[in-house]
Amino acid sequence: MPTTTADYVELEDRYGAHNYHPLDVVINRGEGVWVWDVEGRKYMDCLAAYSAVNQGHCHPKIVQALIDQSSKMALTSRAFRNDQLGLFYQKLTELTGFSRTLPMNTGAEAVETAIKAARKWAYTVKGVGYNQAEILVFSQNFHGRTTTIVGFSSEEQYRRGFGPFAPGFTLLPYGDIEAVASAMNPNVAAVLIEPIQGEGGIIVPPQGYLAQIADLCKEHRALLMMDEIQSGLGRTGKMFAYEYEDIRPDVLILGKALSGGLYPVSVMLADDEVMDVFQPGDHGSTYGGNPVAAAVGRAALDVIVDEGLIENSAVQGEYLMERLAGVDSEMVKEVRGRGLWVGIELHPEAGGARRYCEALQKAGLLCKETHEHVIRIAPPLVINREELDWAIDNLIGVLTGDRVLQATS
């Protein structure tokens, strides 16, 4: 049996596909914002599984929901009804204001569901000619890894070797409203957008941009589809990032923190006009909407609301931005973000964000680089001020080249 970090790394590298480049830390336990590796070292998690663990690792209320439901009924398939799904739908409707929910498993599946809905809505409701529907998407987007989705990515590595790709997508520069206005035409079924781009490097669009897109969608009768898989459920200091512009999309896509990291749960939410395009047999998933997913999803949502995680994200996030804005380092190009979702972009001469993430790991802080030059900071939303100060002190210590102030015990 493996016992050391090196043993586990060798085992994984020998038998697994090499489609990831993780930091060489082997985690075997987590609680709140903290994780421990197989050799007993303690780290603060400042990635939160790409926002899937907003509620903190192994939140006891969500764990209990998983245990209770798993021991009673785990899977019925959608061939039969179960006593958890309707309750999950009701909670989502009350929380979001959308009238209907379509559950899937992964975020990419929910995005694919939204694409199918937009196209069928275009043909059956808007009156677009068959196979002529167009969806506007944006540079540096990240909506998943299916062949359809990577086909409209602007990241060459995501596309290379996986074509041919599905047509029907128009790629536009993110943040450029004139480009959206120019691209609008009668065949546009929808605009698919992240209100803040996570994998792109925590890119926050100009204020008013999303509202202008919403106006264009109304003018041209196109659906506004908001991918809040990473940005939603409290990450940015509001329940949903689109709330910063006081708008409401036609389609909302959620995942990740919808289960608190304990189970794959995703949904597409919309009102009747869009959701009613689906008839029995049009779309489905063996596991989508299963009893465990529904029970876990309800518990995960309750924790976000009942424990004030949105408010904590707003307060601690503002403090995080204030402190990082004062970092005196010639390596730092820009600090940007909202709530507890911050990107620290480094100048190219810094030698890439990866080596800084490796240095932070040695200090007991787990972060991950994105797009080569950006360090992403996204701790679980349960983080308190003392823990946040510890993280910031170590971040500043590594960014400025000073000695790390203290390590975890």
DOFI-502391 format. One record per atom (N, C-alpha, C): x, y, z; residue in one letter. Coordinates in steps of 0.001 Angstrom, whole numbers, padded with zeros to 6 digits, always signed. Layout:
<rotis>
XYZA ...
</rotis>
This chain:
<rotis>
+000836-001201+000000M +000000+000000+000000M +000873+001254+000000M +000506+002272-000797P +001266+003519-000783P +001113+004216+000567P +002152+004938+000986T +002109+005656+002260T +002557+007110+002128T +003459+007385+001213T +004011+008732+001082T +003392+009465-000109T +003621+010784-000137T +003179+011579-001284T +003755+011029-002573T +005038+010719-002567A +005694+010206-003778A +005060+008901-004234A +004674+008035-003290D +004033+006763-003644D +002722+007011-004405D +001916+007903-003866Y +000611+008177-004479Y +000751+008869-005827Y +001710+009776-005936V +001949+010453-007212V +002377+009437-008270V +003267+008540-007888E +003745+007523-008844E +002602+006626-009297E +001740+006244-008358L +000611+005370-008672L -000349+006047-009654L -000657+007306-009377E -001583+008050-010236E -000994+008271-011627E +000282+008639-011664D +000919+008895-012957D +001084+007622-013780D +001247+006513-013103R +001444+005246-013819R +000151+004734-014437R -000954+004842-013718Y -002191+004203-014166Y -003253+005174-014712Y -003056+006473-014525G -004067+007430-014958G -003685+008142-016244G -004698+008661-016937A -004445+009518-018095A -003787+010803-017616A -002908+011352-018435H -002145+012538-018044H -002821+013801-018586H -004077+013975-018220N -004831+015130-018714N -004931+016253-017697N -004216+016125-016586Y -004128+017197-015598Y -002667+017399-015201Y -002371+018581-014682H -001041+018879-014153H -001208+019434-012740H -001588+018570-011797P -001867+019048-010438P -000595+019370-009672P -000749+020161-008633L +000339+020293-007671L +000528+018951-006976L +001748+018629-006614D +002029+017327-006003D +001751+017352-004507D +000480+017572-004171V -000003+017418-002810V -001110+016373-002879V -001072+015397-001994V -002039+014299-002014V -002933+014440-000791V -004137+014911-001013I -005052+015253+000080I -005886+014032+000462I -006077+013853+001759N -006928+012735+002181N -007965+013122+003223N -008010+014418+003617R -009007+014841+004597R -009236+016338+004469R -010474+016760+004733G -010780+018173+004665G -011865+018564+005655G -011787+019797+006143E -012802+020329+007046E -012802+021848+006920E -013923+022428+006566G -014006+023873+006405G -013087+024364+005307G -012185+025290+005641V -011247+025816+004643V -009934+025046+004627V -009805+024028+005495W -008538+023330+005660W -008571+021926+005069W -007399+021481+004573V -007226+020098+004119V -005903+019579+004666V -005786+018261+004729W -004560+017605+005205W -004108+016590+004169W -002793+016467+004016D -002293+015494+003048D -001997+014157+003729D -001546+013203+002944V -001354+011840+003452V -000225+011741+004463V +000585+012778+004542E +001673+012791+005525E +001368+013706+006705E +000105+014159+006788G -000329+014926+007941G -000130+016420+007860G +000381+016937+006735R +000573+018383+006609R -000771+019075+006353R -000907+020253+006931K -002158+021009+006877K -002020+022170+005891K -003067+022374+005086Y -003072+023450+004097Y -004420+024171+004134Y -004384+025451+003759M -005633+026143+003492M -005954+025998+002010M -007189+025626+001717D -007633+025455+000332D -008132+026790-000198D -007386+027381-001109C -007807+028649-001713C -008242+028468-003164C -008695+027268-003491L -009300+027009-004797L -010757+026586-004642L -011045+025875-003532A -012405+025404-003241A -012985+024599-004399A -012109+023760-004999A -012541+022884-006102A -013267+023676-007184A -012641+024800-007586Y -013209+025681-008617Y -014610+026154-008238Y -014796+026465-006970S -016048+026985-006392S -017064+025895-006053S -016723+024637-006204A -017663+023571-005845A -017812+023430-004337A -016824+023899-003575V -016820+023709-002136V -017040+025062-001435V -017975+025844-001943N -018284+027131-001310N -018648+026962+000160N -019309+025867+000501Q -019782+025636+001872Q -018700+025074+002776Q -017489+024917+002276G -016417+024312+003043G -016386+022804+002855G -015247+022215+003112H -015088+020772+002926H -015935+020001+003933H -016640+019018+003404C -017368+018057+004235C -018285+018746+005241C -019068+019696+004769H -019990+020378+005678H -020918+019349+006315H -021009+019323+007640P -021739+018235+008311P -023210+018123+007907P -023877+019230+007641K -025289+019161+007251K -025466+018524+005882K -024538+018831+004974I -024629+018247+003628I -024204+016786+003664I -023161+016493+004436V -022729+015096+004600V -023866+014252+005164V -024574+014784+006152Q -025667+014029+006760Q -026793+013781+005770Q -027082+014780+004939A -028109+014598+003911A -027700+013495+002938A -026422+013474+002577L -025907+012434+001682L -026034+011056+002317L -025639+010937+003577I -025698+009647+004272I -027137+009172+004414I -027999+010074+004876D -029392+009686+005127D -030081+009228+003859D -029914+009996+002783Q -030615+009637+001546Q -029998+008422+000881Q -028660+008321+000911S -027988+007172+000283S -028392+005854+000934S -028646+005895+002225S -028992+004664+002928S -030465+004292+002747S -031235+005204+002156K -032667+004948+001986K -033042+004672+000532K -032637+005543-000377M -032890+005361-001806M -031922+006226-002579M -031085+005596-003396A -030040+006333-004108A -030427+006681-005534A -031005+005730-006268L -031261+005965-007692L -032532+005260-008131L -033407+006013-008769T -034616+005429-009346T -034614+005525-010858T -033724+006356-011427S -033773+006853-012798S -035032+007704-012940S -035147+008413-014048R -036319+009247-014243R -037481+008459-014847R -037301+007132-014962A -038427+006291-015394A -039518+006263-014334A -039115+006550-013080F -040065+006613-011966F -039852+007924-011221F -040785+008306-010416R -040665+009512-009601R -040005+009165-008269R -039455+010201-007622N -038933+009989-006272N -039395+011130-005379N -039308+010945-004085D -039902+011902-003152D -038996+013095-002839D -037822+013170-003453Q -036893+014266-003196Q -036866+015316-004310Q -037164+014913-005527L -036949+015799-006671L -037868+017018-006646L -039143+016804-006370G -040072+017922-006325G -039698+018948-005273G -039186+018483-004138L -038758+019387-003075L -037547+020210-003518L -036654+019578-004252F -035482+020280-004803F -035921+021341-005799F -036839+020980-006698Y -037380+021946-007651Y -037997+023140-006930Y -038793+022856-005921Q -039480+023924-005190Q -038474+024879-004555Q -037428+024337-003946K -036436+025194-003297K -035709+026057-004315K -035358+025484-005448L -034678+026259-006491L -035579+027359-007037L -036841+027043-007247T -037788+028039-007750T -037932+029191-006761T -038088+028873-005490E -038252+029910-004470E -036984+030758-004340E -035830+030151-004541L -034564+030851-004378L -034229+031726-005581L -034537+031250-006782T -034091+031930-007994T -035174+032730-008701T -036437+032349-008516G -037507+033023-009219G -037825+032448-010581G -037091+031439-011022F -037410+030778-012286F -038461+029703-012037F -039333+029491-013010S -040491+028638-012761S -040199+027151-012919S -039143+026801-013677R -038898+025371-013912R -037407+025046-013883R -037135+023782-013542T -035765+023287-013402T -035593+022014-014214T -034433+021884-014853L -034076+020630-015516L -032741+020187-014926L -032725+019077-014179P -031500+018658-013492P -030615+017750-014349P -029311+017969-014216M -028322+017087-014831M -027273+016757-013770M -026076+016439-014175N -025037+016026-013233N -023864+017003-013211N -023189+017153-014319T -022030+018040-014396T -022424+019385-014995T -021555+020371-014780G -021803+021675-015367G -021855+021634-016876G -020952+020880-017485A -020951+020787-018947A -022269+020226-019472A -022834+019256-018772E -024126+018711-019186E -025224+019773-019114E -025175+020614-018097A -026174+021672-017968A -026026+022687-019091A -024789+023001-019481V -024564+023912-020598V -025080+023293-021897V -024786+022028-022113E -025302+021340-023303E -026834+021367-023326E -027441+021209-022160T -028898+021259-022051T -029413+022629-022465T -028746+023677-022004A -029150+025036-022361A -029001+025284-023854A -027947+024764-024457I -027754+024908-025907I -028895+024232-026660I -029260+023027-026253K -030371+022322-026893K -031674+023091-026728K -031899+023613-025530A -033127+024372-025278A -033191+025612-026159A -032073+026335-026258A -032052+027563-027060A -032331+027275-028525A -031737+026215-029039R -031954+025886-030446R -033402+025472-030698R -033939+024626-029841K -035324+024196-030079K -036303+025350-029889K -036017+026227-028932W -036848+027425-028743W -036796+028295-029996W -035610+028439-030578A -035475+029258-031785A -036342+028732-032915A -036411+027401-033055Y -037166+026822-034161Y -038665+026777-033896Y -039037+026474-032657T -040456+026246-032369T -041185+027476-031845T -040434+028454-031327V -041073+029645-030758V -040703+030900-031542V -039422+031139-031730K -039001+032359-032419K -039231+032293-033914K -039142+031088-034498G -039372+030938-035927G -038125+031004-036779G -036974+030700-036215V -035735+030627-036984V -035805+029417-037918V -035246+029550-039118G -035227+028437-040053G -034458+027259-039495G -034938+026039-039791Y -034359+024841-039211Y -032873+024739-039546Y -032069+024421-038512N -030615+024300-038600N -029904+025625-038877N -030585+026741-038674Q -029981+028055-038883Q -029727+028809-037576Q -030083+028230-036444A -029944+028925-035160A -028478+029211-034852A -028257+030379-034268E -026905+030843-033956E -026852+031233-032480E -025765+030881-031823I -025554+031253-030422I -024273+032075-030334I -024372+033258-029718L -023214+034122-029550L -022463+033730-028277L -021161+033551-028413V -020298+033174-027287V -019090+034111-027282V -018186+033942-026285F -017181+034967-026069F -015777+034399-025899F -014798+035186-026325S -013399+034793-026199S -013056+034550-024731S -012161+033613-024512Q -011701+033195-023178Q -012822+032554-022349Q -013881+032117-023031N -014963+031436-022313N -014500+030087-021809N -015171+029622-020767F -015026+028232-020343F -016390+027742-019872F -016967+026817-020643H -018273+026273-020316H -018248+024757-020155H -017062+024144-020270G -016987+022696-020131G -016044+022085-021138G -016092+020749-021241R -015097+020037-022048R -015694+019110-023108R -016987+019171-023343T -017551+018325-024395T -017067+018816-025758T -017228+017987-026781T -016748+018387-028107T -017503+019608-028634T -018790+019696-028352T -019534+020882-028776T -018970+022126-028100T -018746+022059-026801I -018323+023233-026044I -016896+023656-026403I -015969+022710-026488V -014602+023118-026841V -014548+023634-028268V -015524+023259-029082G -015570+023746-030451G -015737+025244-030551G -016341+025880-029535F -016460+027342-029585F -015568+028023-028542F -014550+027308-028084S -013550+027911-027201S -012555+028720-028032S -011983+029753-027418S -010910+030499-028078S -009540+029984-027659S -009521+028996-026769E -008265+028416-026283E -007855+027283-027218E -006759+027463-027943E -006366+026505-028972E -006112+025111-028396E -005533+025028-027196Q -005259+023708-026624Q -006541+022927-026365Q -007623+023606-025997Y -008881+022924-025740Y -009456+022304-027017Y -009088+022871-028176R -009657+022453-029457R -008766+021475-030234R -007463+021630-030054R -006509+020933-030912R -006688+019417-030867R -006955+018841-032029G -007067+017394-032143G -008436+016819-031864G -009431+017661-031589F -010749+017151-031206F -011857+017454-032214F -011519+018075-033335G -012532+018404-034340G -012901+017196-035172G -013872+017290-036079P -014584+018515-036470P -015603+018940-035414P -015912+020234-035415F -016775+020796-034383F -018139+021192-034933F -019091+021265-034016A -020453+021638-034387A -020511+023102-034815A -021236+023408-035882P -021412+024806-036281P -022482+025485-035423P -022703+026760-035671G -023799+027469-035030G -023394+028380-033899G -022091+028634-033738F -021604+029505-032666F -020764+030628-033268F -020973+031821-032776T -020199+032981-033211T -019411+033508-032026T -018083+033536-032162L -017190+033922-031071L -016918+035421-031134L -017182+036112-030021L -017031+037564-029946L -016066+037936-028828L -015441+039111-028909P -014557+039553-027815P -015366+039870-026563P -014910+039374-025425Y -015596+039594-024151Y -015416+041044-023717Y -016504+041684-023322G -016447+043057-022851G -016714+044100-023917G -016888+043700-025160D -017096+044623-026286D -018565+044608-026689D -019333+045577-026233I -020767+045590-026503I -021058+045872-027964I -020203+046636-028623E -020427+046920-030043E -020337+045639-030872E -019471+044743-030481A -019352+043471-031194A -020633+042659-031070A -021253+042690-029887V -022522+041977-029687V -023611+042607-030539V -023692+043935-030521A -024715+044635-031303A -024573+044322-032792A -023343+044296-033271S -023106+044023-034690S -023431+042596-035072S -023256+041665-034127A -023483+040248-034422A -024954+039850-034366A -025787+040676-033753M -027209+040343-033643M -027862+040281-035027M -028640+039232-035249N -029383+039071-036503N -030570+038160-036220N -031519+038029-037152P -032733+037254-036863P -032508+035789-036502P -031337+035225-036831N -031075+033820-036532N -030458+033591-035152N -030152+034666-034446V -029544+034506-033124V -030587+033970-032144V -030336+032783-031650A -031227+032162-030669A -030901+032623-029266A -029606+032794-028983A -029210+033068-027602A -027819+033664-027539A -027559+034301-026407V -026223+034736-026020V -025852+033930-024776V -024749+033204-024852L -024273+032380-023737L -023037+033043-023154L -023104+033407-021856I -022027+034200-021293I -021819+033887-019813I -020573+033995-019360E -020236+033988-017941E -020226+035437-017456E -020942+035774-016386P -020936+037160-015911P -019571+037612-015418P -018764+036683-014965I -017337+036875-014703I -016653+035615-015222I -015589+035785-015975Q -014920+034622-016550Q -013910+034064-015558Q -014142+032831-015114G -013273+032213-014131G -011993+031667-014726G -012124+030676-015618E -010939+030071-016225E -010182+031078-017066E -010861+032088-017565G -010193+033131-018340G -009255+033991-017513G -009365+033900-016175G -008471+034660-015312G -009184+035620-014387G -010413+035292-013989I -011260+036155-013162I -011402+037513-013863I -011969+037470-015051I -012164+038660-015877I -013534+039260-015559I -013533+040469-015021V -014766+041173-014686V -015082+042134-015832V -016244+042026-016455P -016546+042898-017600P -016806+044329-017151P -016786+045287-018082P -017095+046673-017728P -018493+046782-017120P -018642+047655-016130Q -019949+047861-015508Q -020960+048298-016569Q -022122+047661-016562G -023166+047964-017526G -023174+047066-018744G -022096+046319-018941Y -021976+045442-020123Y -023067+044385-020168Y -023284+043702-019046L -024297+042643-019015L -025696+043217-019218L -025959+044383-018633A -027267+045022-018805A -027482+045404-020262A -026443+045863-020931Q -026562+046209-022349Q -026826+044970-023199Q -026173+043860-022842I -026454+042609-023556I -027900+042186-023326I -028380+042325-022096A -029773+041983-021795A -030727+042819-022634A -030432+044097-022798D -031280+044963-023622D -031262+044522-025089D -030087+044170-025592L -029979+043709-026974L -030749+042408-027179L -030691+041524-026199C -031437+040266-026296C -032945+040527-026358C -033416+041436-025558K -034845+041780-025596K -035211+042381-026945K -034370+043288-027434E -034634+043966-028704E -034699+042985-029869E -033844+041987-029851H -033754+041047-030974H -034415+039700-030669H -035111+039614-029580R -035801+038399-029130R -034867+037187-029148R -033783+037345-028433A -032831+036253-028230A -032765+035959-026741A -032437+034730-026392L -032347+034343-024991L -031001+034764-024408L -031021+035293-023197L -029798+035564-022454L -029562+034386-021510L -028492+033627-021768M -028190+032427-020994M -026933+032678-020166M -027102+032647-018866M -026030+033005-017946M -025441+031744-017314M -024162+031509-017578D -023437+030388-016975D -022860+030860-015648D -023514+030463-014556E -023053+030824-013203E -022571+029587-012449E -022019+028635-013180I -021543+027405-012558I -020443+027703-011544I -019517+028603-011892Q -018462+028984-010944Q -018816+030251-010173Q -019457+031198-010819S -019682+032514-010200S -020889+032547-009281S -021800+031591-009420G -023052+031631-008682G -022973+031078-007278G -024093+031160-006579L -024264+030586-005244L -023298+031192-004227L -023171+032529-004293G -022457+033270-003262G -021019+033617-003542G -020419+033037-004549R -018985+033215-004778R -018583+034684-004895R -019403+035505-005551T -019014+036893-005827T -019552+037891-004804T -020165+037406-003731G -020738+038308-002740G -022205+038592-002953G -022772+038010-003978K -024221+037986-004203K -024592+036557-004546K -025889+036235-004442M -026277+034868-004786M -025839+034542-006210M -026082+035490-007140F -025654+035324-008526F -024941+036586-008980F -023911+036436-009779A -023109+037581-010202A -023905+038541-011075A -024910+038046-011798Y -025687+038954-012652Y -026471+039981-011842Y -026638+039721-010546E -027371+040664-009697E -026639+041990-009535E -025346+042026-009815Y -024612+043291-009751Y -025134+044300-010770Y -025822+043833-011801E -026352+044748-012809E -027870+044769-012828E -028487+044174-011815D -029939+044241-011663D -030659+043763-012917D -030212+042628-013431I -030859+042026-014594I -031303+040614-014242I -032035+040006-015151R -032482+038622-014982R -032326+037905-016309R -031516+036865-016362P -031378+036131-017626P -032622+035311-017932P -032694+034825-019158D -033789+033923-019543D -033483+032493-019135D -032199+032177-019092V -031747+030832-018708V -030593+030987-017722V -030650+030251-016623L -029589+030256-015615L -029038+028838-015496L -027717+028724-015538I -027037+027432-015481I -026217+027370-014202I -026473+026355-013376L -025791+026199-012100L -025183+024802-011976L -024167+024696-011130G -023544+023400-010830G -022623+023580-009638G -021539+022840-009606K -020481+022937-008601K -021016+023073-007183K -021127+024289-006637A -021529+024461-005230A -022963+024031-004973A -023692+023662-006011L -025056+023176-005833L -025098+021891-005013L -023937+021260-004829S -023878+020071-003973S -022873+020218-002845S -022243+021384-002718G -021222+021552-001686G -020026+020639-001863G -019805+020160-003083G -018643+019331-003366G -018819+017857-003071G -020021+017441-002704L -020211+016048-002283L -020806+015142-003358L -021274+015717-004456Y -021990+014915-005442Y -022132+015766-006706Y -022085+015168-007889P -022288+015975-009101P -023763+016356-009269P -024054+017656-009186V -025421+018154-009363V -025354+019425-010198V -026141+019494-011248S -026235+020723-012040S -027673+020895-012493S -028003+022124-012867V -029363+022404-013339V -029334+023487-014399V -030343+023432-015249M -030707+024560-016102M -032046+025062-015591M -032140+026375-015359L -033373+026987-014876L -033911+027950-015932L -035222+027966-016118A -035844+028881-017075A -037335+028962-016775A -038002+029882-017422D -039454+029979-017301D -040126+029091-018349D -041449+029052-018318D -042206+028078-019101D -041933+028163-020603D -041843+029373-021158E -041705+029500-022608E -040501+028751-023142E -039412+028778-022375V -038200+028070-022794V -038276+026600-022410V -038630+026318-021176M -038579+024941-020696M -039613+024051-021367M -040713+024629-021820D -041760+023819-022434D -041400+023283-023815D -040228+023661-024344V -039809+023077-025624V -039444+021611-025449V -039142+021199-024220F -038782+019808-023981F -040028+018958-023765F -040121+017899-024536Q -041189+016914-024394Q -040567+015578-023976Q -041364+014654-023421P -040811+013360-023034P -040030+012711-024175P -038797+012325-023877G -037931+011705-024865G -036941+012651-025504G -037139+013973-025353D -036245+014942-025984D -034872+015010-025316D -034835+014785-024022H -033591+014995-023286H -033674+014245-021966H -032548+013870-021408G -032601+013163-020137G -031235+012743-019648G -031237+012058-018508S -030011+011585-017870S -030383+010517-016867S -029678+009410-016866T -029971+008347-015909T -029851+008838-014469T -028792+009590-014187Y -028548+010052-012827Y -029138+011433-012540Y -029445+012201-013559G -029939+013559-013343G -031233+013564-012535G -031246+014330-011447G -032445+014412-010622G -032647+013223-009704G -031597+012449-009449N -031760+011282-008578N -031976+011728-007127N -032494+010857-006278P -032835+011264-004911P -031666+011805-004093P -030484+011213-004243V -029330+011700-003492V -028964+013110-003956V -028926+013308-005258A -028604+014630-005792A -029585+015676-005289A -030862+015336-005293A -031886+016288-004867A -031767+016615-003378A -031550+015593-002559A -031421+015819-001116A -030163+016616-000789A -029057+016261-001424V -027802+016973-001217V -027927+018419-001699V -028562+018619-002847G -028735+019955-003384G -029544+020854-002463G -030590+020328-001888R -031394+021114-000947R -030577+021504+000278R -029826+020549+000812A -028999+020845+001986A -027930+021880+001652A -027328+021762+000478A -026283+022702+000074A -026823+024117-000044A -028015+024257-000595L -028638+025578-000714L -029004+026134+000663L -029498+025279+001535D -029847+025726+002886D -028625+026280+003618D -027493+025608+003472V -026281+026065+004156V -025878+027453+003662V -025923+027663+002363I -025552+028971+001800I -026415+030079+002385I -027720+029837+002454V -028647+030869+002922V -028619+030986+004443V -028768+029862+005127D -028933+029888+006583D -027672+030331+007318D -026511+030061+006753E -025265+030388+007435E -024646+031703+006952E -025386+032447+006136G -024933+033770+005721G -023677+033770+004879G -023506+032762+004028L -022269+032661+003261L -022163+033739+002189L -023287+034194+001667I -023251+035258+000666I -022753+036546+001303I -023303+036852+002464E -022887+038059+003179E -021409+037976+003575E -020975+036808+004013N -019570+036644+004392N -018660+036822+003187N -019079+036304+002048S -018295+036463+000829S -018137+037930+000469S -019220+038698+000620A -019159+040124+000292A -018214+040867+001228A -018350+040628+002528V -017545+041348+003524V -016075+040944+003453V -015821+039642+003481Q -014431+039184+003448Q -013789+039457+002086Q -014596+039397+001031G -014068+039675-000299G -013617+041115-000448G -014395+042033+000096E -013998+043442+000042E -012689+043661+000796E -012564+043017+001944Y -011336+043124+002736Y -010143+042522+001977Y -010362+041376+001343L -009312+040721+000560L -008811+041631-000556L -009743+042244-001287M -009355+043126-002383M -008596+044352-001865M -009045+044898-000736E -008377+046073-000168E -006926+045764+000183E -006708+044627+000827R -005352+044287+001240R -004461+043940+000045R -005008+043202-000926L -004197+042820-002081L -003909+044011-002989L -004812+044986-002996A -004588+046178-003825A -003344+046927-003371A -002946+046752-002120G -001773+047439-001596G -000487+046643-001689G -000508+045521-002402V +000701+044699-002510V +001787+045461-003261V +002951+045564-002663D +004080+046264-003273D +005010+045238-003909D +004668+044861-005130S +005465+043870-005841S +005515+044236-007314S +006718+044317-007850E +006865+044635-009274E +006411+043483-010160E +006154+042324-009578M +005682+041180-010355M +004172+041227-010619M +003426+041988-009797V +001970+042014-009892V +001525+043060-010899V +000792+042612-011917K +000266+043505-012941K -001088+044073-012546K -001968+043202-012016E -003330+043637-011688E -003955+042672-010703E -004794+043199-009817V -005616+042387-008932V -007072+042708-009253V -007870+041689-009529R -009262+041926-009908R -010149+040828-009334R -011418+041142-009164G -012343+040135-008686G -013554+040744-008029G -014425+039864-007542R -015610+040246-006781R -015865+039177-005733R -016239+039621-004538G -016447+038674-003466G -015168+037913-003181G -015317+036649-002837L -014152+035805-002562L -013711+035067-003827L -013526+035845-004884W -013097+035308-006184W -012173+036341-006801W -010880+036125-006657V -009892+037132-007022V -008826+036514-007917V -008439+037262-008934G -007329+036864-009783G -006179+037840-009620G -004988+037320-009363I -003774+038138-009280I -002988+037881-010560I -003019+038843-011470E -002297+038675-012735E -000875+039169-012581E +000069+038341-012982L +001489+038665-012880L +002020+039120-014241L +003042+039942-014214H +003727+040310-015445H +004430+039078-016024H +004574+039009-017346P +005255+037846-017948P +006643+037593-017376P +007351+038658-017011E +008706+038477-016487E +008723+037813-015118E +007542+037632-014508A +007473+036911-013230A +007761+035429-013407A +007723+034957-014647G +008054+033558-014908G +006886+032605-014774G +005658+033144-014807G +004477+032298-014741G +003954+032118-013333G +002648+031923-013233A +001993+031803-011924A +002241+030447-011268A +002602+029453-012048R +002771+028107-011504R +003810+028087-010385R +004935+028740-010590R +005992+028666-009574R +005591+029388-008297R +004731+030385-008414Y +004221+031046-007215Y +003247+030132-006470Y +002440+029393-007221C +001520+028441-006581C +002293+027332-005880C +003413+026920-006471E +004248+025908-005825E +004880+026459-004542E +005279+027743-004572A +005839+028357-003365A +004774+028516-002289A +003569+028857-002697L +002466+028988-001746L +002125+027635-001127L +002225+026573-001911Q +001990+025236-001365Q +002957+024938-000230Q +004209+025296-000410K +005208+025065+000636K +004888+025880+001890K +004198+027019+001700A +003806+027851+002843A +002514+027373+003489A +001865+026349+002886G +000634+025823+003447G -000622+026409+002834G -000515+026995+001632L -001649+027636+000972L -001799+027032-000422L -002961+026444-000706L -003177+025786-001993L -003964+026694-002930L -003297+027138-003987C -003911+027943-005042C -003627+027260-006373C -004209+027781-007437K -003954+027203-008760K -003834+028316-009781K -002883+028141-010680E -002722+029116-011754E -003785+028905-012830E -004086+029949-013546T -004960+029839-014712T -004413+030760-015786T -004481+030313-017021H -003969+031085-018163H -002560+031606-017914H -001729+030768-017364E -000288+030925-017203E +000133+032010-016219E -000479+033192-016298H +000039+034313-015512H -000890+034754-014377H -001964+034030-014112V -002934+034460-013098V -002999+033450-011959V -002853+033950-010729I -003091+033135-009535I -004539+033358-009122I -005285+032279-009038R -006704+032376-008676R -006847+032161-007165R -007567+033074-006514I -007821+032983-005077I -009316+032812-004864I -009720+031652-004339A -011150+031373-004159A -011346+030411-002988A -011195+030881-001766P -011374+029995-000607P -012842+029668-000396P -013144+028621+000343P -014531+028369+000726P -015129+029598+001409P -016410+029794+001227L -017075+031001+001719L -017269+031004+003228L -016878+029932+003897V -016963+029876+005361V -015740+030489+006029V -014796+030984+005258I -013554+031515+005814I -013840+032701+006745I -013104+032772+007856N -013268+033894+008774N -012102+034871+008623N -012162+036009+009329R -011163+037057+009160R -009770+036604+009581R -009670+035853+010664E -008353+035376+011110E -007724+034472+010056E -008517+033554+009515E -008006+032655+008473E -007635+033442+007225E -008450+034422+006872L -008181+035211+005678L -006905+036037+005839L -006730+036612+007009D -005499+037370+007264D -004269+036469+007121D -004362+035255+007646W -003246+034308+007515W -002934+034059+006041W -003991+033843+005231A -003794+033583+003810A -003176+034791+003115A -003687+035978+003408I -003191+037187+002752I -001740+037451+003132I -001405+037283+004401D -000022+037488+004843D +000938+036584+004075D +000536+035350+003889N +001399+034421+003159N +001437+034731+001670N +000310+035135+001116L +000285+035559-000284L +001241+036721-000515L +001129+037727+000328I +001984+038905+000183I +003450+038523+000377I +003710+037641+001336G +005078+037205+001568G +005688+036551+000351G +004926+035717-000338V +005437+035038-001529V +005530+035997-002707V +004534+036862-002879L +004522+037788-004011L +005644+038817-003927L +005999+039226-002712T +007035+040240-002544T +008423+039650-002351T +008484+038332-002203G +009772+037679-002018G +010254+037689-000596G +009414+038200+000316D +009798+038196+001721D +009646+036799+002312D +010200+036606+003476R +010015+035338+004175R +008549+035166+004527R +008021+033963+004295V +006656+033678+004684V +006513+033889+006179V +005470+034592+006597L +005366+035037+007992L +005132+033900+008960L +004315+032940+008550Q +004074+031814+009431Q +003517+030654+008625Q +003626+029492+009179A +003125+028301+008502A +002038+027672+009342A +001272+026783+008706T +000230+026091+009452T +000843+025123+010423T +000102+024814+011476S +000593+023866+012473S -000057+022514+012289S 
</rotis>
